[in-house]
Amino acid sequence: MAEQMISRFPVPSLDEMPDDIRARLEAVQEKAGFIPNVFLAQAWRPDEFRAFFAYHDALMERDSGLTIAEREMIVVTTSAANQCQYCVIAHGAILRIRAKNPLIADQVAVNYRKADITPRQRAMLDFAMKVSGAAYEVSDADFAALKEHGFSLDDIWDIAGISAFFGLSNRMANVMSTRPNDEFYTMGREKRG
């Protein structure tokens, strides 16, 4: 079978990338064992790569009232609604690993309302989906409902920020036709002892 393209746009080789971007990709490769295609595809535009991943890291790696698994749950759920194959597959793998649950990513990607999640997580995803598809309808009632589940204003910002950021990411991944790495499909599928 012929090797599949990573992106519709040029993908620079590691030696063509600016030093800071190459160093980041090499660090990711050392940790994960491979370089996720999104990094390679975004590297074509170095300034945007830096801005994209700086905002990604600010949302996804900060201390938050949301667990790291809940953040990934937002990504998978909203990315499925946006029909972003790359983000559903890649972040689904991360969700399975962070939640230590081989079933959760498939459940929330297909229909989070029927997934094995808590009422708090359901409220979080209801709001994330509203931000993703109809942010103009967000009201004080949405904030009140989230506060009833123990979400703080910072948490609500995080839910909205992750939903909005991945709306951008989903759209660009679809335009670029970014292909998920094969490694993502099997990650986190086996229960760990």
C-alpha positions as CSV (number, residue, x, y, z in Angstrom):
1,M,0.0,0.0,0.0
2,A,1.3,3.5,-0.9
3,E,2.2,5.7,2.0
4,Q,-0.6,8.2,2.8
5,M,0.0,12.0,2.8
6,I,0.0,13.7,6.2
7,S,-1.4,17.0,4.9
8,R,-2.5,18.7,1.7
9,F,0.1,21.3,2.4
10,P,3.9,20.9,2.4
11,V,5.4,19.0,5.4
12,P,8.9,20.1,6.1
13,S,11.5,17.6,7.1
14,L,12.9,17.9,10.6
15,D,16.2,19.4,9.3
16,E,14.2,22.2,7.6
17,M,12.4,23.3,10.7
18,P,13.5,26.1,13.0
19,D,15.6,24.8,16.0
20,D,12.9,25.4,18.6
21,I,10.2,23.5,16.6
22,R,12.6,20.7,15.8
23,A,13.6,20.4,19.5
24,R,9.9,20.2,20.5
25,L,9.1,17.5,17.9
26,E,12.2,15.5,19.0
27,A,11.1,15.7,22.6
28,V,7.6,14.5,21.7
29,Q,9.1,11.7,19.7
30,E,11.3,10.6,22.6
31,K,8.3,10.6,24.9
32,A,5.7,9.0,22.6
33,G,7.8,6.9,20.3
34,F,6.6,8.8,17.3
35,I,5.8,12.4,16.1
36,P,2.0,13.0,15.9
37,N,1.2,14.2,12.4
38,V,-0.5,17.4,13.7
39,F,3.0,18.6,14.8
40,L,4.5,17.8,11.4
41,A,1.6,19.4,9.5
42,Q,1.5,22.6,11.6
43,A,5.3,23.0,11.2
44,W,4.9,24.4,7.7
45,R,3.9,27.7,9.3
46,P,6.4,28.2,12.2
47,D,4.8,31.3,13.7
48,E,1.4,29.7,13.7
49,F,2.8,26.5,15.0
50,R,4.2,28.4,18.0
51,A,1.0,30.3,18.7
52,F,-1.2,27.2,18.2
53,F,0.8,25.0,20.6
54,A,1.3,27.8,23.1
55,Y,-2.5,28.2,23.4
56,H,-3.0,24.4,23.3
57,D,-0.6,24.0,26.2
58,A,-2.2,27.0,28.1
59,L,-5.6,25.2,28.0
60,M,-4.7,21.6,28.2
61,E,-1.7,21.6,30.6
62,R,-2.7,24.2,33.3
63,D,-3.8,23.5,36.8
64,S,-7.6,23.4,36.5
65,G,-10.8,22.1,38.2
66,L,-11.1,19.9,35.2
67,T,-9.1,16.6,35.2
68,I,-6.8,15.9,32.4
69,A,-9.2,13.2,31.2
70,E,-12.2,15.6,31.3
71,R,-10.3,18.1,29.1
72,E,-9.7,15.3,26.6
73,M,-13.3,14.3,26.9
74,I,-14.3,17.8,25.7
75,V,-11.9,17.5,22.8
76,V,-13.2,14.1,21.6
77,T,-16.9,15.0,22.0
78,T,-16.7,18.4,20.2
79,S,-14.3,17.0,17.6
80,A,-16.8,14.2,16.8
81,A,-19.5,16.8,16.3
82,N,-17.2,18.7,14.0
83,Q,-16.3,15.5,12.1
84,C,-12.6,15.8,12.7
85,Q,-11.1,12.4,12.2
86,Y,-7.7,13.4,13.3
87,C,-8.7,14.9,16.7
88,V,-11.2,12.1,17.5
89,I,-8.6,9.4,16.8
90,A,-5.6,11.2,18.4
91,H,-7.4,12.7,21.4
92,G,-9.5,9.5,21.8
93,A,-6.2,7.7,22.4
94,I,-5.1,10.3,24.9
95,L,-8.5,10.1,26.6
96,R,-8.3,6.3,26.9
97,I,-4.9,6.6,28.5
98,R,-5.7,9.5,30.9
99,A,-9.0,8.1,32.0
100,K,-7.5,4.6,32.2
101,N,-10.7,3.4,30.4
102,P,-10.5,1.7,27.0
103,L,-14.2,2.3,26.3
104,I,-14.7,6.0,27.1
105,A,-13.4,7.6,24.0
106,D,-15.6,5.6,21.7
107,Q,-18.6,6.2,23.9
108,V,-18.3,10.0,24.0
109,A,-17.3,10.2,20.3
110,V,-20.5,8.4,19.2
111,N,-23.0,9.8,21.8
112,Y,-21.8,11.3,25.0
113,R,-25.3,11.4,26.3
114,K,-25.2,7.6,26.5
115,A,-21.6,7.3,27.7
116,D,-20.6,6.0,31.1
117,I,-19.9,9.4,32.6
118,T,-21.0,11.3,35.7
119,P,-23.8,13.8,35.7
120,R,-21.1,16.5,36.3
121,Q,-19.3,15.4,33.1
122,R,-22.6,15.3,31.2
123,A,-23.3,18.9,32.2
124,M,-19.7,19.8,31.1
125,L,-20.2,18.2,27.7
126,D,-23.6,19.7,27.2
127,F,-22.0,23.2,27.7
128,A,-19.0,22.3,25.5
129,M,-21.3,21.2,22.7
130,K,-23.3,24.4,23.0
131,V,-20.1,26.5,22.8
132,S,-19.0,24.4,19.9
133,G,-22.2,24.7,17.8
134,A,-24.2,27.6,19.1
135,A,-22.1,29.8,21.4
136,Y,-24.4,32.7,20.6
137,E,-27.1,30.9,22.7
138,V,-24.9,30.7,25.9
139,S,-26.7,32.4,28.8
140,D,-26.6,32.9,32.5
141,A,-28.7,29.8,32.9
142,D,-25.9,27.8,31.4
143,F,-23.5,29.2,34.0
144,A,-26.0,28.5,36.8
145,A,-26.4,24.9,35.7
146,L,-22.6,24.4,35.7
147,K,-22.2,26.0,39.1
148,E,-24.8,23.5,40.5
149,H,-22.3,20.8,39.4
150,G,-19.4,22.5,41.2
151,F,-17.8,24.2,38.3
152,S,-16.0,27.5,39.0
153,L,-15.8,30.5,36.7
154,D,-12.3,29.3,35.8
155,D,-13.6,25.9,35.0
156,I,-16.3,27.3,32.8
157,W,-13.7,29.4,30.9
158,D,-11.7,26.2,30.4
159,I,-14.6,24.3,29.0
160,A,-15.4,27.2,26.6
161,G,-11.7,27.7,25.7
162,I,-11.1,24.1,24.9
163,S,-14.3,23.9,22.9
164,A,-13.5,27.0,20.9
165,F,-9.8,26.2,20.4
166,F,-10.5,22.7,19.1
167,G,-13.2,24.2,16.8
168,L,-10.2,26.0,15.1
169,S,-8.1,22.9,15.3
170,N,-10.9,20.7,13.8
171,R,-11.5,23.0,10.9
172,M,-7.8,23.3,10.1
173,A,-7.2,19.6,10.4
174,N,-10.1,19.0,8.0
175,V,-8.8,21.6,5.5
176,M,-5.3,20.2,5.7
177,S,-6.7,16.6,5.6
178,T,-4.3,15.7,8.5
179,R,-4.1,12.0,8.8
180,P,-4.0,10.4,12.2
181,N,-0.9,8.3,13.0
182,D,-1.6,4.6,12.9
183,E,-0.2,4.4,16.5
184,F,-3.2,6.3,17.9
185,Y,-5.7,3.6,16.9
186,T,-4.5,1.0,19.4
187,M,-3.2,3.2,22.2
188,G,-5.0,2.7,25.6
189,R,-7.3,-0.1,24.3
190,E,-6.1,-2.7,26.8
191,K,-7.0,-2.5,30.5
192,R,-3.9,-2.2,32.6
193,G,-3.4,-4.4,35.6
